[in-house]
């Protein structure tokens, strides 16, 4: 296990600089239902959507997989051939993978993950006739408050809002009065979950005069427990074990498949420890851990990708950044599923009230995307 001290302040500054532009963003993208054969009648000639993953692969049951599913659904709806996708196993793959897609005459390239920002900007500037969609980053590498290339559409998610709800629910559920979280790397798109989670616990403590502790994330230092990568490996097991050994009974791993390592530690512990998923409703994407899941913090990457691909296919590509929030249903909390009978009967009503107050501004959830 490694304890990261890097704050990634440059990335935070870059994203925060886009707040003025993001203030005018529209509502959440709408889902479409693929037809049996697809309809190419409105698709512009030569349209070819492609995607490059971050580390973790397209079967990570998380953000890479969500992006892939959105792309595949859009292609089916549009009646296109199977889209071209390339997987990144390390950061050194990003630039070559993008070059690969350019060489295959892709007209729309979707990059999934904050870590691809620099490579995406470089590729977009070198290929102004290709349209790009950047998931989870503002594509503002020079920190001037604007997207670095006019052919990049950033899709971002203020998951701190949904994580706030998860933190409140976790504090309500916890009998140990200790909840834990750890991440892959201290990127803004990772720590936003952890920080929102901690804020929700703090709100519970204030409202209920309680003292539930958050282990693994320090809000003042904006740092915590990180594995150094987004893979389910021994470092992820060690991080989860360290938190379990400190007595937590709710565990939030943030970083693609690292939740699988957390699940194995929970099972080996022999204790009643609840798991919280991120990005997708992990209860649905990975039934093997369904019995452990209190809930999941969702962001609709698949819907955002599907909408962006569909728009680009008909010549309506719009580079205006999109930010998912509770208000536009771009982020949210998954159902409690098997834990429905284990949580307080009052909890869902309290969460509904908190959601309304976050949307109205009566409750402020801090994040690098909050305007």
C-alpha positions in Angstrom: 0.0 0.0 0.0 1.2 3.5 -0.7 0.1 6.8 0.9 0.0 9.4 -1.8 0.9 13.0 -0.9 0.4 14.4 -4.4 -2.6 16.7 -4.4 -3.0 16.9 -8.2 -3.6 20.7 -7.7 -2.9 21.4 -11.4 -5.8 19.1 -12.4 -8.1 20.7 -9.9 -7.2 24.2 -11.1 -7.7 23.2 -14.7 -11.2 21.8 -14.0 -12.2 24.7 -11.7 -11.2 27.1 -14.4 -14.0 25.8 -16.6 -16.8 26.5 -14.1 -18.0 29.6 -15.9 -18.3 27.7 -19.1 -19.9 24.8 -17.4 -22.6 26.9 -15.8 -24.4 27.0 -19.1 -24.5 23.2 -19.6 -27.7 21.5 -20.5 -29.7 18.7 -19.0 -28.6 15.1 -18.8 -28.3 13.2 -22.0 -31.3 11.1 -22.9 -31.1 7.4 -23.5 -32.2 5.8 -26.7 -33.4 2.3 -27.4 -31.5 0.5 -30.2 -33.7 -0.8 -33.0 -33.2 -4.4 -34.2 -31.2 -3.4 -37.3 -30.3 0.2 -36.7 -30.9 3.2 -38.9 -28.1 4.7 -40.9 -30.4 7.1 -42.8 -29.3 10.2 -40.8 -25.7 9.2 -40.3 -23.1 11.4 -42.0 -21.0 9.7 -44.6 -17.8 8.1 -43.3 -18.8 8.5 -39.7 -16.6 6.1 -37.6 -16.7 6.3 -33.8 -13.8 4.8 -31.8 -12.7 4.6 -28.1 -9.5 4.2 -26.1 -9.7 3.0 -22.5 -7.8 4.0 -19.4 -6.1 1.3 -17.3 -8.4 -1.4 -16.1 -9.8 -2.4 -19.4 -13.3 -2.5 -20.9 -14.4 -5.3 -18.6 -13.7 -3.4 -15.3 -17.4 -3.3 -14.3 -16.8 0.4 -13.9 -16.0 3.5 -15.9 -14.3 2.0 -18.8 -17.0 -0.6 -19.2 -19.7 2.1 -19.0 -18.1 4.1 -21.7 -17.8 1.0 -23.9 -21.5 0.1 -23.4 -22.6 3.6 -24.3 -20.5 3.4 -27.5 -21.9 0.0 -28.5 -25.5 1.0 -27.8 -25.1 4.1 -30.0 -23.5 2.1 -32.8 -26.4 -0.4 -32.7 -29.0 2.4 -32.7 -27.3 4.0 -35.7 -26.9 0.8 -37.6 -23.1 1.0 -37.6 -20.5 -1.8 -37.7 -18.9 -2.7 -34.4 -16.9 0.4 -33.3 -13.2 0.3 -33.0 -11.8 0.1 -29.4 -8.3 -0.1 -28.1 -7.3 -0.9 -24.5 -4.6 0.8 -22.5 -2.7 -1.3 -20.0 -0.5 1.6 -18.9 0.0 5.3 -19.4 2.6 4.6 -22.1 -0.2 3.2 -24.2 -2.2 6.4 -24.4 -0.5 8.2 -27.2 0.2 5.2 -29.4 -3.4 4.1 -29.0 -4.7 7.5 -30.1 -2.3 7.4 -33.1 -3.7 4.0 -33.9 -7.2 5.3 -34.0 -6.3 8.3 -36.1 -4.5 6.0 -38.6 -7.7 3.9 -38.8 -9.6 7.0 -40.0 -11.8 7.4 -36.9 -13.9 10.5 -37.1 -14.9 10.6 -33.4 -12.5 9.4 -30.7 -13.7 9.0 -27.1 -11.1 8.8 -24.4 -12.1 7.4 -21.0 -10.5 8.7 -17.9 -8.7 11.7 -16.4 -5.2 10.2 -17.1 -5.7 10.5 -20.9 -6.1 14.3 -20.8 -2.6 15.3 -22.1 -2.6 12.6 -24.8 -6.1 13.6 -25.9 -5.3 17.3 -26.2 -2.1 16.6 -28.1 -4.0 14.3 -30.5 -6.9 16.7 -30.9 -4.6 19.7 -31.7 -2.7 17.6 -34.3 -6.0 16.4 -35.9 -8.4 19.3 -36.0 -10.8 17.5 -38.4 -11.4 14.7 -35.9 -13.9 15.2 -33.1 -13.0 14.1 -29.5 -15.0 13.3 -26.4 -13.0 13.4 -23.1 -14.6 11.6 -20.2 -13.8 12.8 -16.7 -11.5 15.7 -17.6 -11.9 19.3 -18.7 -9.1 19.0 -21.3 -7.6 22.3 -19.9 -3.9 21.3 -19.6 -2.6 24.9 -19.8 -5.0 26.0 -17.0 -6.4 29.0 -18.7 -10.0 28.1 -18.0 -10.9 26.9 -21.5 -10.8 23.6 -23.2 -7.5 23.3 -25.0 -8.9 22.4 -28.4 -12.2 23.4 -30.0 -12.8 19.8 -31.2 -12.9 18.3 -27.7 -16.2 17.8 -25.7 -15.5 17.3 -22.0 -18.0 15.1 -20.1 -17.6 15.6 -16.3 -19.5 14.4 -13.2 -19.9 16.1 -9.9 -20.0 12.8 -8.1 -19.3 14.6 -4.7 -23.1 15.2 -4.6 -24.0 11.5 -4.9 -21.1 10.5 -2.7 -22.5 12.9 0.0 -25.6 10.8 0.0 -23.6 7.6 0.2 -21.6 9.0 3.2 -24.8 9.9 5.0 -26.2 6.4 4.3 -23.0 4.8 5.5 -22.9 6.7 8.7 -26.6 5.7 9.3 -25.8 2.1 8.7 -22.5 1.8 10.6 -22.6 0.3 14.1 -18.8 0.4 14.5 -18.9 4.2 14.0 -16.0 3.8 11.6 -16.3 3.9 7.8 -13.4 3.7 5.3 -12.4 4.7 1.8 -9.4 4.3 -0.4 -8.6 5.1 -4.1 -6.5 4.1 -7.0 -4.6 7.4 -7.5 -5.2 10.9 -6.0 -6.7 12.4 -9.2 -9.6 14.9 -8.8 -12.0 12.4 -10.4 -11.1 9.8 -7.7 -10.8 12.1 -4.6 -14.1 13.8 -5.5 -15.9 10.5 -4.4 -13.9 10.3 -1.2 -14.3 13.9 -0.2 -18.1 13.9 -1.0 -18.4 10.7 1.1 -16.6 12.4 4.0 -18.8 15.4 3.8 -21.9 13.2 4.0 -20.6 11.5 7.1 -19.9 15.0 8.6 -23.5 16.0 7.8 -24.8 12.9 9.5 -22.7 13.7 12.6 -23.9 17.3 12.7 -27.6 16.3 12.3 -27.6 13.3 14.6 -25.0 14.6 17.2 -23.0 11.5 16.4 -19.2 10.8 15.9 -18.8 8.4 12.9 -15.2 8.5 11.8 -13.9 8.4 8.2 -10.7 6.4 7.8 -8.6 6.6 4.6 -9.3 10.2 3.6 -8.3 13.5 5.3 -10.4 16.4 4.1 -8.0 19.1 5.4 -5.0 17.6 3.7 -7.0 16.4 0.7 -5.1 13.2 0.8 -5.5 9.6 2.0 -5.0 6.0 1.2 -4.2 5.2 -2.4 -2.9 2.0 -4.2 -1.1 3.8 -6.9 -3.0 2.1 -9.8 -6.4 1.1 -11.0 -6.0 -2.7 -10.8 -7.2 -5.3 -8.5 -3.8 -6.4 -7.1 -2.0 -7.0 -3.9 -1.6 -3.2 -3.2 -5.4 -2.9 -3.4 -5.8 -5.9 -1.0 -3.3 -4.3 1.4 -5.1 -1.0 1.3 -8.5 -2.6 2.0 -7.0 -4.9 4.7 -5.5 -1.9 6.5 -8.8 -0.2 6.7 -10.6 -3.4 7.8 -8.0 -3.9 10.5 -8.9 -0.5 11.9 -12.5 -1.7 12.5 -14.5 -0.1 9.6 -17.9 -1.7 8.8 -18.4 0.2 5.5 -15.8 0.3 2.8 -15.7 2.6 -0.3 -13.0 1.7 -2.9 -12.7 4.2 -5.7 -10.8 3.1 -8.8 -12.4 0.7 -11.3 -11.7 -2.9 -10.4 -10.0 -2.3 -7.0 -13.4 -3.0 -5.4 -12.9 -6.6 -6.2 -9.8 -6.7 -3.9 -11.9 -5.0 -1.2 -14.6 -7.6 -1.6 -12.1 -10.4 -1.1 -10.8 -8.8 2.0 -14.4 -8.4 3.3 -15.2 -12.0 2.7 -12.0 -13.2 4.4 -12.6 -11.0 7.4 -15.7 -13.0 8.5 -17.3 -9.7 9.6 -20.4 -7.9 8.5 -18.8 -5.2 6.3 -20.8 -3.4 3.6 -19.2 -2.4 0.3 -20.0 0.7 -1.7 -19.6 0.6 -5.5 -18.8 3.5 -7.8 -19.6 4.6 -11.3 -22.0 1.9 -12.2 -24.7 0.2 -10.1 -22.2 -2.6 -9.3 -25.1 -4.8 -7.9 -26.1 -5.1 -11.6 -22.8 -5.1 -13.3 -21.1 -7.6 -11.0 -23.5 -10.0 -9.3 -20.6 -11.8 -7.6 -20.4 -9.0 -5.0 -24.1 -8.1 -4.9 -24.6 -9.5 -1.4 -22.0 -7.1 0.0 -23.3 -3.9 -1.6 -25.0 -1.3 0.5 -25.3 0.9 -2.6 -23.3 2.4 -5.4 -22.4 6.0 -6.3 -23.4 6.3 -10.0 -22.4 8.5 -12.8 -24.0 8.0 -16.2 -20.9 7.7 -18.4 -22.7 5.3 -20.7 -25.6 7.7 -21.3 -23.2 10.6 -21.9 -21.2 8.7 -24.4 -24.3 7.4 -26.2 -25.7 10.9 -26.5 -22.4 12.4 -27.7 -21.9 9.6 -30.4 -25.5 10.0 -31.6 -25.1 13.7 -32.0 -21.8 13.5 -33.8 -23.2 10.8 -36.1 -25.8 13.2 -37.4 -23.4 16.2 -37.7 -24.5 17.8 -34.4 -21.3 17.4 -32.4 -21.3 20.1 -29.7 -18.1 20.8 -27.8 -19.9 22.5 -24.9 -18.8 20.7 -21.7 -21.4 18.7 -19.8 -21.4 18.3 -16.0 -23.6 15.6 -14.5 -25.3 16.6 -11.2 -28.1 15.4 -9.0 -30.3 18.1 -10.6 -29.9 16.8 -14.1 -29.7 13.1 -13.1 -26.1 12.8 -14.3 -25.1 11.3 -11.0 -27.1 9.5 -8.3 -27.3 6.8 -5.7 -28.2 3.3 -6.6 -31.0 1.4 -4.7 -30.1 -0.5 -1.5 -31.1 -3.7 -3.1 -30.4 -6.6 -0.7 -29.7 -4.1 2.1 -33.1 -2.5 1.9 -34.2 -4.4 5.1 -30.9 -3.6 6.8 -31.0 0.1 6.7 -33.2 2.4 8.8 -36.8 2.8 7.6 -36.3 6.5 7.7 -33.2 6.6 5.7 -34.6 6.9 2.1 -36.9 9.7 3.2 -33.9 11.5 4.7 -31.8 11.0 1.5 -34.7 12.4 -0.6 -34.8 15.5 1.6 -31.0 15.9 1.4 -31.1 15.5 -2.4 -33.7 18.3 -2.6 -31.6 20.5 -0.4 -28.5 19.9 -2.4 -30.4 20.8 -5.6 -31.9 23.9 -4.1 -28.5 25.0 -2.6 -29.7 24.7 1.0 -26.9 22.1 1.4 -23.5 22.9 -0.1 -21.4 20.0 -1.3 -17.8 21.2 -2.0 -16.0 19.9 -5.0 -13.7 21.1 -7.7 -16.7 21.2 -10.1 -19.0 23.2 -7.8 -19.7 26.6 -9.1 
